[in-house]
């Protein structure tokens, strides 16, 4: 039959997946029956024939279909009976093809029921029933709703407390924790009134109390924190609350109550099961740290030895080395250092190197080169190198007869470990140790030996040699070694900075600035280069650029007194004293006892005319450093201007002690005695000064003046009652200003006073310049005060 032949042709186009013995879970996912490939239906002759013939159309649904019609076998042309297939070749449900049974499917399709066959409308979602009845509204005033709302508020307060703590606002975090505690107690009372005590939310109570104790601890309210932890620990309803005794031990450790800290650490250790190995190791580390701070090194050694035998780690190995160093056991120090070296880092560096040219692999490698995990590995490696270097520098001077031999032993051990690159750093540190012991020749020789190694070590050694020669003022050698360091490693910031320093010392500021700029291009946060380039711009009188450099440096080093002082100095050079004073005040806030900064502030205030502020800062500078001649001179002059002669004397006496070869300080002391009216003391001071400095003309004249003050009549001529104008003139110009003043103090006749008044008038005529006129006016004024009050104006 034609129908049978078509069926056979269609079955020939069906390719079933072959059965294999391998039990592969993912086999067959990519295999499919080609009969479902709609793209090839146009080229399928059997499908096109079925579409053109009548048997390709489905028969219409009749009112009643026999349930056995679809399973009735039909005889084929080959004489066998097969199940009736669909018009497109789909096998029937339960039919067997090539030994494989098609799985059963649903008897009824979604939405097709017997009612549909009886003529009812299609309604799978039962929409004909109408809208559903509205839900019953919840009562907001019900106790259950109030409890749920209160629980939500407590949880929000706990979260806000934790967020505030993470942001650094500790006071706000504590207030939120207290609010959460108060509301949680209200919640417990309400729940007890509504339900049984068994329904209390213990997890919420635990979290509230634990957060409150933590906030008390970070706010250094240790007594309240301990009380809160005790409430948690003593409550048997809280599971695993005993581990919080470790937190209590931490608080006692902060309070330096080491015995109680150890007690609570051990109680916490007993609460931790042996399965939780990492937690037990951490508690034992805390016990070891407590023993170290208490000075019980033997007990600390026992703890760390146990840790290194169970789970060795870097901190335990480092602390163990310190403990053996504290008790002075050389052999145990070596063993502890070897244990520290052998601690595995568990870092695979090979996975960050792409072995092939596969772009996908290279992309993955680039993505993980700087991810968070890689950063954690770098931090761990840096910490390991820090512990090893610190331990080596600590034990090297004591494990052998000399520190050189100790460093050699440490270098050999490090070379045989996974930290081979640290050996070169240890050798550099050995040279630095020579410098600390002021053995410069050995340091230079050792650095010259290191100069012959690979580029990195060569650059470091040459940098140190350049710095040594620079401090020794040998700028030629310093420049030579700086060139070697820069050529070995062009990205060596210290080498570039040293090269700039040597050029700066030779006066070539433009070239020095270029080296500093190159160092900043390699690393913009190089503070040494940024500071030096600011000084260079200041030398070049490029004050704006210098100010920019120091302001950038101030953003990096907020509390650097040197940077603040340089900013103030530049503002002073820019003739902006107010800004200079403001920045110097910041310097004083950082280092309030620096005498140079205080004297600089006094100088600026003195320029501004504020004598009181200037005196305050000059006096503070003198109090911290009483040997500054400039400060002493200013204070002495200040007291002379304010006519406090006695206070000025102590400053000039100290100046004469600091500079005993300077005659001016002793003359100032004598002058202060004379102005204060202590003539005898002034005369003695002049005589003593004259003995020390017999060739000093001013001192000799002062001695003669002192005799006149003792007895002014001794210098008068025998035949005359008063000195004539020539004598007065001579005494006036020889510096004897107080001759007439001393003569006035004697009780003379009024006519003599009138004659002396005329001498003053002639003396004033002799004084031509302003200084002599002023002095003559003072002499005349003193004569007037010797007259009766009626005659003063006439004279």
C-alpha positions in Angstrom: 0.0 0.0 0.0 1.1 3.5 -0.6 0.5 4.5 3.1 2.7 1.7 4.2 5.5 2.6 1.9 5.4 6.2 3.1 5.6 5.0 6.7 8.7 2.9 5.9 10.4 5.8 4.2 9.8 8.1 7.2 11.1 5.6 9.7 14.3 5.3 7.6 14.9 9.0 8.3 14.7 8.5 12.1 18.2 8.1 13.7 18.1 7.0 17.3 21.1 7.5 19.6 23.0 4.2 20.0 23.1 2.5 23.3 26.5 2.4 25.0 27.8 0.6 28.0 29.3 3.8 29.5 27.0 5.3 32.1 27.6 9.0 31.3 25.2 11.4 33.1 25.6 14.0 30.4 25.4 11.8 27.3 22.7 12.5 24.9 22.3 16.2 25.7 23.5 17.3 22.3 21.8 14.4 20.5 18.3 14.9 19.2 15.9 13.2 16.8 16.3 14.7 13.3 12.6 14.5 12.8 12.2 17.5 15.1 14.5 19.6 13.0 12.1 22.1 11.4 14.9 23.6 9.2 15.0 20.4 7.1 11.3 19.9 6.8 11.3 21.5 3.3 13.7 18.9 2.1 11.9 16.0 3.8 10.1 14.1 1.0 8.0 12.1 3.4 6.8 15.2 5.2 6.0 17.0 2.0 4.1 14.0 0.7 2.1 13.8 4.0 1.2 17.5 3.7 0.0 17.1 0.1 -2.1 13.9 0.9 -5.2 13.7 2.9 -3.8 11.5 5.7 -1.7 14.5 6.8 -4.8 16.3 8.1 -6.1 15.5 11.6 -9.6 14.1 11.6 -12.3 16.4 13.2 -13.4 15.8 16.7 -16.7 13.9 16.8 -19.3 13.8 19.5 -18.2 10.5 20.7 -14.9 8.8 20.2 -14.2 5.3 21.1 -11.5 4.9 23.7 -10.1 2.0 21.8 -9.7 3.7 18.5 -6.3 5.1 19.1 -4.9 1.7 20.2 -6.5 -0.5 17.5 -3.9 -2.2 15.5 -3.9 -1.8 11.7 -2.6 -4.4 9.4 0.2 -3.3 7.1 1.2 -4.5 3.8 3.8 -6.7 5.4 1.2 -8.7 7.2 2.1 -7.5 10.7 0.1 -5.3 13.1 1.5 -2.0 14.4 0.1 0.8 16.4 -1.3 3.8 14.5 1.2 6.6 14.4 0.4 10.3 14.0 0.2 11.8 10.6 3.8 13.2 10.8 5.4 10.1 12.1 5.2 10.7 15.9 5.2 7.4 17.7 2.2 6.8 20.0 2.4 6.7 23.7 3.6 3.4 24.9 4.6 2.3 21.4 7.8 0.4 21.0 10.3 1.5 18.4 13.6 -0.3 18.0 13.3 -1.8 21.4 12.8 1.5 23.1 9.4 2.3 24.8 8.2 5.9 24.5 7.5 7.3 28.0 3.9 7.7 29.1 2.4 11.2 29.1 -0.6 12.8 30.8 -4.0 11.3 29.9 -5.7 14.7 30.2 -4.3 18.0 28.9 -4.5 21.1 31.0 -8.0 22.5 30.9 -9.6 19.6 28.9 -12.2 17.8 31.0 -15.2 15.7 30.2 -17.3 18.8 30.7 -15.5 20.3 27.7 -16.6 17.3 25.6 -20.2 18.0 26.6 -20.1 21.5 25.2 -19.1 23.6 28.3 -16.8 26.6 27.9 -13.1 26.4 28.3 -12.2 27.9 31.7 -9.0 26.4 33.2 -8.6 29.1 35.9 -12.3 29.0 37.0 -12.8 32.7 36.2 -16.5 32.2 35.7 -17.0 31.9 39.4 -16.4 35.6 39.9 -13.8 37.5 42.0 -12.5 36.0 45.1 -13.6 37.2 48.5 -11.3 39.8 50.0 -8.7 38.7 52.6 -9.5 39.3 56.2 -7.6 42.4 57.4 -5.1 41.9 60.2 -5.7 43.6 63.4 -2.9 46.1 64.1 -3.8 46.3 67.8 -3.4 42.6 68.4 -0.7 41.5 70.8 1.0 39.3 68.2 1.3 42.2 65.8 2.7 44.4 68.5 5.3 41.8 69.4 6.4 41.3 65.8 6.7 45.1 65.3 8.8 45.4 68.5 11.1 42.6 67.4 11.6 44.3 64.1 12.6 47.6 65.9 15.0 45.7 68.2 16.7 44.1 65.2 17.0 47.4 63.4 18.6 49.0 66.4 21.2 46.2 66.7 22.0 46.6 63.0 22.3 50.4 63.4 24.6 49.9 66.4 26.9 47.6 64.4 27.0 50.0 61.4 27.9 52.9 63.6 30.7 50.9 65.2 32.1 50.0 61.8 32.0 53.7 60.8 34.0 54.7 63.9 31.1 56.4 65.8 31.5 54.5 69.0 29.3 56.7 71.2 26.3 56.4 68.7 26.9 52.6 68.6 26.7 52.4 72.4 23.5 54.5 72.5 21.8 52.3 69.9 22.9 49.2 71.8 21.4 50.6 75.0 18.1 51.4 73.2 18.0 47.9 71.8 18.5 46.5 75.3 15.7 48.6 76.7 13.2 47.6 74.0 14.2 44.0 74.2 13.3 43.9 77.9 9.9 45.5 77.1 9.5 42.8 74.4 10.2 40.0 76.8 7.6 41.3 79.3 5.0 41.6 76.6 5.7 38.1 75.3 5.5 36.6 78.8 2.0 38.2 79.2 0.8 36.7 75.9 2.5 33.4 75.5 4.4 30.9 77.6 8.1 31.6 78.6 9.2 28.8 76.3 8.3 31.0 73.3 10.8 33.8 74.1 13.2 34.5 71.3 16.5 33.6 73.0 18.5 34.3 69.8 17.4 37.9 69.9 18.1 38.3 73.6 21.6 36.9 73.0 22.4 39.1 70.1 21.2 42.2 72.0 23.3 41.4 75.1 26.4 40.4 73.1 26.3 43.6 71.1 25.8 45.7 74.2 28.8 44.1 75.9 30.9 44.6 72.7 30.0 48.3 72.6 30.9 48.7 76.3 34.3 47.1 75.6 35.2 49.3 72.6 34.2 52.4 74.6 36.6 51.3 77.4 33.7 50.8 79.9 35.2 47.6 81.0 33.2 47.1 84.2 29.9 47.4 82.4 31.2 45.1 79.7 32.2 42.4 82.2 28.8 42.6 83.9 27.0 42.1 80.6 29.2 39.2 79.7 28.5 37.6 83.1 24.7 37.9 82.4 25.2 35.9 79.2 27.6 33.3 80.6 25.5 32.6 83.7 22.3 32.0 81.7 22.2 28.3 81.0 19.6 28.8 78.3 22.2 30.2 76.0 24.1 27.5 74.1 27.9 27.9 73.6 28.0 31.0 75.8 31.1 29.8 77.5 33.2 30.9 74.6 32.5 34.5 75.6 34.9 34.0 78.5 37.7 34.6 76.0 36.3 38.1 75.5 36.3 38.6 79.2 39.9 37.5 79.3 40.7 40.1 76.6 39.2 42.8 78.8 41.2 41.7 81.8 44.3 41.7 79.6 43.6 45.3 78.6 43.3 46.1 82.4 46.7 44.3 82.9 45.0 41.9 85.3 47.1 39.0 83.9 46.1 36.3 86.5 42.3 36.7 85.8 43.0 37.0 82.0 44.8 33.6 82.1 42.0 32.1 84.2 39.3 33.1 81.8 41.3 32.1 78.8 41.7 28.6 80.2 38.0 28.4 81.1 37.2 29.3 77.5 39.7 26.7 76.3 37.8 24.1 78.3 34.5 25.1 76.7 35.9 24.7 73.1 35.7 21.1 71.8 38.8 19.5 70.4 37.2 19.4 67.0 37.4 23.2 66.7 41.2 23.2 66.4 41.7 26.7 65.1 39.8 28.3 67.9 41.8 26.4 70.5 45.0 27.5 68.9 44.0 31.2 69.0 43.1 30.9 72.7 46.4 29.4 73.4 48.1 32.2 71.6 46.3 34.7 73.8 47.5 32.7 76.8 51.1 32.9 75.5 50.8 36.7 75.0 49.5 37.2 78.5 52.4 35.2 79.9 54.9 37.3 78.0 53.3 40.6 79.3 53.4 39.2 82.8 57.0 38.3 82.4 56.5 34.5 82.8 58.5 33.5 79.7 58.8 29.8 80.7 55.0 29.4 80.7 54.8 31.3 77.5 57.4 29.0 75.9 55.3 26.0 76.9 52.2 27.4 75.2 54.1 28.4 72.0 55.9 25.1 71.8 52.6 23.3 71.9 51.2 25.5 69.2 54.3 25.0 67.0 53.9 21.2 67.4 50.2 21.1 66.6 49.6 23.9 64.1 52.7 26.1 63.4 52.1 29.6 62.4 54.1 32.8 61.9 53.0 34.7 65.1 53.6 31.7 67.3 57.1 31.2 65.9 58.0 34.8 66.2 56.8 35.0 69.8 58.7 31.8 70.6 61.9 33.4 69.3 61.3 36.5 71.5 60.8 34.3 74.6 64.0 32.4 74.1 65.8 35.8 73.5 64.3 37.1 76.7 65.8 34.1 78.7 69.1 34.2 76.8 69.1 30.6 75.5 71.2 30.8 72.3 70.6 27.2 71.1 66.9 27.5 71.6 66.9 30.8 69.8 68.4 29.1 66.7 65.9 26.3 66.8 63.0 28.7 67.2 64.3 30.8 64.3 64.6 27.6 62.1 61.0 26.7 63.1 59.9 30.2 62.0 61.6 29.8 58.7 59.9 26.5 57.9 56.3 27.7 58.5 54.5 27.2 55.2 53.1 30.2 53.5 50.6 28.2 51.4 51.0 30.7 48.5 51.2 29.4 44.9 53.1 31.9 42.9 53.0 29.8 39.7 49.2 30.3 39.2 49.8 34.0 38.5 52.2 33.1 35.6 50.5 32.3 32.3 52.3 29.3 30.8 50.6 29.3 27.4 49.5 31.7 24.7 45.8 30.9 25.2 44.0 34.3 25.4 41.3 32.9 27.7 44.0 31.7 30.1 45.8 35.0 29.9 42.6 36.8 30.6 41.9 34.8 33.7 45.5 35.2 34.9 45.3 39.0 34.5 42.0 39.1 36.4 43.3 37.3 39.5 46.7 39.1 39.6 45.3 41.8 41.8 42.1 40.5 43.3 41.3 40.4 47.0 42.8 37.0 47.5 46.0 38.0 45.9 46.2 41.1 48.1 45.7 38.9 51.2 48.5 36.7 50.0 50.8 39.7 49.6 49.9 40.9 53.1 50.7 37.5 54.5 54.0 37.3 52.7 55.0 40.8 53.9 54.1 39.9 57.4 56.2 36.7 57.2 59.2 38.7 55.9 58.8 41.3 58.6 58.8 38.6 61.3 61.8 36.9 59.9 63.8 40.1 59.4 62.9 41.3 62.9 63.8 38.0 64.5 67.2 37.8 62.6 68.1 41.4 63.6 67.2 40.5 67.2 69.1 37.3 67.7 72.1 37.9 65.3 74.1 39.9 67.8 73.7 37.4 70.6 73.7 33.9 69.1 77.4 34.0 68.3 80.5 35.6 69.7 80.1 38.6 67.4 77.2 40.1 65.6 78.9 39.6 62.2 79.1 35.8 62.8 75.5 35.9 64.0 74.4 37.6 60.8 76.3 35.1 58.7 74.5 32.2 60.4 71.1 33.9 59.8 72.0 34.5 56.2 72.9 30.9 55.6 69.7 29.7 57.2 67.6 32.1 55.2 69.3 31.1 51.9 68.4 27.4 52.5 64.7 28.3 53.0 61.8 29.6 50.8 62.8 33.2 51.7 66.0 33.3 49.6 65.5 37.0 48.6 65.7 38.0 52.3 69.3 37.0 52.5 70.4 40.1 50.6 68.3 42.3 52.9 70.0 40.8 55.9 73.4 41.5 54.4 72.4 45.1 53.8 71.2 45.2 57.4 74.6 43.9 58.6 76.2 47.0 57.0 73.7 49.2 58.7 74.6 47.6 62.0 78.2 48.5 61.4 77.1 52.1 61.0 75.1 52.0 64.2 78.3 50.9 66.0 80.1 53.8 64.3 82.4 51.4 62.5 82.2 53.3 59.2 85.2 51.7 57.6 83.8 48.2 58.0 80.4 49.4 56.7 82.0 50.9 53.6 84.1 47.8 52.9 81.1 45.5 53.4 78.9 47.6 51.1 81.6 47.6 48.5 81.5 43.8 48.6 77.7 43.8 48.1 78.2 46.2 45.2 79.5 43.3 43.1 76.3 41.2 43.4 73.1 41.4 41.3 71.5 44.6 40.2 69.0 44.9 43.1 71.6 44.4 45.8 74.1 46.5 43.9 71.7 49.4 43.7 70.9 49.2 47.4 74.6 49.0 48.4 75.5 51.9 46.1 72.6 54.0 47.6 73.9 53.5 51.1 77.4 54.3 50.1 76.2 57.5 48.4 74.4 58.5 51.6 77.5 57.8 53.7 79.8 59.9 51.5 77.1 62.6 51.4 77.0 62.8 55.1 80.8 62.9 55.1 80.7 66.0 52.8 82.5 64.0 50.1 80.1 65.0 47.3 82.2 63.7 44.5 82.1 60.1 45.8 78.5 60.5 46.8 77.6 61.5 43.2 79.6 58.6 41.8 77.9 56.0 43.8 74.5 57.6 43.2 75.2 57.2 39.5 75.9 53.5 40.0 72.7 53.1 42.0 70.6 54.9 39.4 72.2 52.9 36.5 71.6 49.6 38.3 68.0 50.4 39.0 66.4 53.4 37.3 63.3 53.0 39.5 65.2 53.2 42.8 63.6 56.2 44.5 66.3 56.5 47.1 69.0 56.5 44.4 67.3 59.2 42.5 66.8 61.3 45.6 70.5 60.9 46.6 71.6 61.9 43.1 69.4 65.0 43.4 70.9 65.8 46.8 74.5 65.6 45.5 73.6 68.0 42.6 71.8 70.3 45.1 74.9 70.4 47.2 76.9 71.5 44.2 74.5 74.4 43.6 72.9 73.1 40.4 69.3 73.5 41.6 67.6 73.1 38.2 69.3 69.7 37.6 68.5 68.6 41.1 64.9 69.4 40.5 64.9 67.1 37.4 66.1 64.1 39.5 63.5 64.8 42.2 60.8 65.0 39.4 61.9 61.7 38.0 61.6 60.1 41.5 58.1 61.5 41.8 57.1 60.2 38.4 58.1 56.7 39.6 56.2 57.1 42.8 54.2 60.3 43.5 54.1 59.5 47.2 57.9 59.7 47.6 57.9 62.2 50.5 61.7 62.7 50.5 61.7 63.8 46.9 58.7 66.0 47.3 60.3 67.7 50.4 63.6 68.3 48.6 62.0 69.6 45.4 60.1 72.1 47.6 63.5 73.3 49.1 64.9 73.5 45.6 62.1 75.7 44.3 62.6 77.9 47.4 66.3 78.3 46.4 65.2 79.2 42.9 62.8 81.8 44.3 59.9 80.0 42.8 57.8 80.4 45.9 54.4 79.5 44.5 55.7 76.1 43.2 57.5 75.5 46.5 54.3 76.2 48.4 52.4 73.8 46.2 54.9 71.0 46.9 54.8 71.5 50.6 51.0 71.7 50.7 50.9 68.4 48.8 53.3 67.0 51.3 51.1 68.3 54.1 48.2 66.3 52.7 50.3 63.2 53.0 52.0 63.9 56.3 49.4 65.8 58.3 51.3 66.2 61.5 54.8 66.8 60.2 56.4 69.7 62.0 59.1 70.1 59.4 56.5 70.5 56.6 54.4 73.0 58.6 57.5 75.1 59.4 58.5 75.2 55.7 55.0 76.4 54.7 55.3 79.1 57.3 58.7 80.1 56.1 57.5 80.4 52.5 54.6 82.6 53.6 57.1 84.8 55.5 59.2 85.0 52.3 56.1 86.0 50.4 55.6 88.8 52.9 52.4 87.3 54.4 53.1 87.4 58.1 49.6 86.6 59.2 49.6 83.3 57.3 53.1 82.6 58.6 52.0 83.1 62.1 49.0 80.8 61.6 51.1 77.9 60.3 53.7 78.4 63.0 50.9 78.1 65.6 50.1 74.7 64.0 53.8 73.8 64.5 53.5 74.8 68.2 50.5 72.5 68.5 52.5 69.6 67.3 55.8 70.3 69.2 55.0 72.9 71.9 58.6 72.9 73.3 60.6 73.8 70.2 62.5 77.0 71.2 63.3 77.9 67.6 59.7 77.9 66.5 58.7 80.0 69.6 61.5 82.5 68.9 60.3 82.7 65.3 56.8 83.5 66.4 58.1 86.2 68.8 60.1 87.7 65.9 57.0 87.8 63.7 54.9 89.4 66.4 57.6 91.9 67.0 57.6 92.9 63.4 53.8 93.3 63.6 54.2 95.6 66.6 52.6 93.3 69.1 55.2 93.5 71.9 53.1 91.6 74.5 52.7 88.5 72.2 56.3 88.8 71.1 57.5 88.9 74.8 55.4 85.8 75.6 56.9 83.6 72.8 60.4 84.9 73.4 60.1 84.2 77.1 58.8 80.6 76.3 61.7 80.1 74.0 64.1 81.3 76.6 62.5 79.0 79.2 63.1 75.9 77.0 66.5 77.0 75.7 68.2 79.7 77.8 71.4 79.9 75.7 70.0 81.6 72.6 71.9 85.0 72.5 69.4 86.6 70.2 66.5 85.8 72.5 68.5 86.9 75.6 69.3 90.2 73.9 65.7 90.9 72.9 64.4 90.2 76.4 67.0 92.4 77.9 66.2 95.2 75.5 62.5 94.7 76.3 63.0 95.2 80.0 65.2 98.3 79.3 62.4 99.8 77.2 59.9 99.1 80.0 62.5 100.5 82.5 62.7 97.3 84.5 66.5 97.5 85.0 66.8 94.8 87.6 65.1 92.2 85.4 67.3 93.1 82.4 70.4 92.6 84.5 69.8 88.8 84.9 69.6 88.3 81.1 72.8 90.3 80.4 74.6 88.4 83.1 73.6 85.1 81.4 74.8 86.5 78.1 78.1 87.4 79.6 78.4 83.8 80.9 77.7 82.4 77.4 80.0 84.9 75.6 82.7 85.9 78.2 84.9 87.5 75.6 82.3 90.0 74.6 82.7 93.2 76.6 79.3 94.6 75.6 77.3 92.3 77.9 79.3 93.4 81.0 78.9 97.0 80.1 75.2 96.5 79.7 75.1 95.0 83.2 76.9 97.9 84.6 74.7 100.3 82.7 71.6 98.7 84.1 73.0 99.0 87.7 73.7 102.7 87.0 70.3 103.4 85.6 68.6 101.6 88.5 70.5 104.0 90.9 72.9 101.3 92.3 76.0 103.4 91.6 78.4 101.5 93.8 77.5 98.2 92.1 77.9 99.9 88.7 81.3 101.2 89.6 82.4 97.8 90.8 81.2 96.2 87.6 83.0 98.9 85.5 86.2 98.3 87.5 86.0 94.5 87.0 85.3 95.0 83.3 88.2 97.4 83.1 90.6 94.8 84.6 89.5 92.2 82.1 89.5 94.6 79.1 92.0 97.4 79.9 92.2 98.5 76.3 88.5 99.2 76.0 88.0 103.0 75.7 84.3 102.9 76.5 85.0 101.0 79.7 87.7 103.4 80.7 85.4 106.4 80.3 82.7 104.7 82.3 85.1 104.2 85.1 85.9 107.9 85.2 82.2 108.7 85.1 81.7 106.4 88.0 84.2 108.4 90.2 82.4 111.6 89.3 79.2 110.1 90.5 80.7 109.2 93.8 82.1 112.7 94.4 81.3 115.2 91.7 83.2 118.0 93.4 86.5 116.3 93.1 86.6 117.0 89.4 85.9 120.8 89.8 88.9 123.2 89.4 90.3 124.6 92.6 90.0 128.3 91.6 86.5 128.0 90.2 83.3 127.2 91.9 81.6 125.6 88.8 83.1 124.1 85.7 83.2 126.4 82.7 81.5 125.7 79.3 84.7 124.0 77.9 84.7 121.4 80.7 81.0 120.7 80.3 81.5 120.5 76.5 84.4 118.1 76.8 82.6 115.9 79.3 79.5 115.9 77.1 81.3 114.6 74.0 83.4 112.1 75.9 80.3 110.1 76.9 80.1 111.5 80.5 76.4 112.2 80.3 75.7 111.9 83.9 78.2 114.5 85.2 75.7 117.3 85.4 73.0 115.0 86.8 75.3 113.9 89.6 76.2 117.5 90.4 72.6 118.4 90.7 72.2 115.9 93.5 74.3 118.1 95.8 72.8 120.9 97.8 74.2 124.0 96.2 73.3 127.6 96.2 70.5 128.8 94.0 72.8 131.1 92.1 75.0 128.1 91.2 72.0 126.4 89.8 71.3 129.3 87.6 74.8 129.3 86.3 74.6 125.6 85.6 71.4 126.2 83.7 73.2 128.6 81.4 75.9 125.8 80.9 73.1 123.5 79.8 71.9 126.0 77.3 75.4 126.3 75.8 75.7 122.5 75.8 72.5 122.3 73.9 73.9 124.7 71.3 76.9 122.5 70.9 74.8 119.4 70.1 74.1 119.7 66.4 72.5 116.4 65.6 69.2 115.0 66.9 70.8 112.5 69.3 72.9 115.2 71.1 69.9 117.6 71.2 67.8 114.9 72.8 70.5 114.1 75.3 71.1 117.8 76.1 67.3 118.2 76.6 67.4 115.4 79.2 70.3 117.1 81.0 68.5 120.4 81.1 65.4 118.6 82.3 67.3 117.2 85.2 68.7 120.7 86.0 65.1 122.0 86.1 64.1 119.3 88.6 66.9 120.5 90.8 65.3 124.0 90.9 62.3 125.2 92.9 59.1 124.7 91.2 58.6 128.4 90.6 61.8 128.7 88.6 61.5 125.6 86.4 59.7 127.3 83.5 61.9 130.3 83.5 65.0 128.1 83.3 
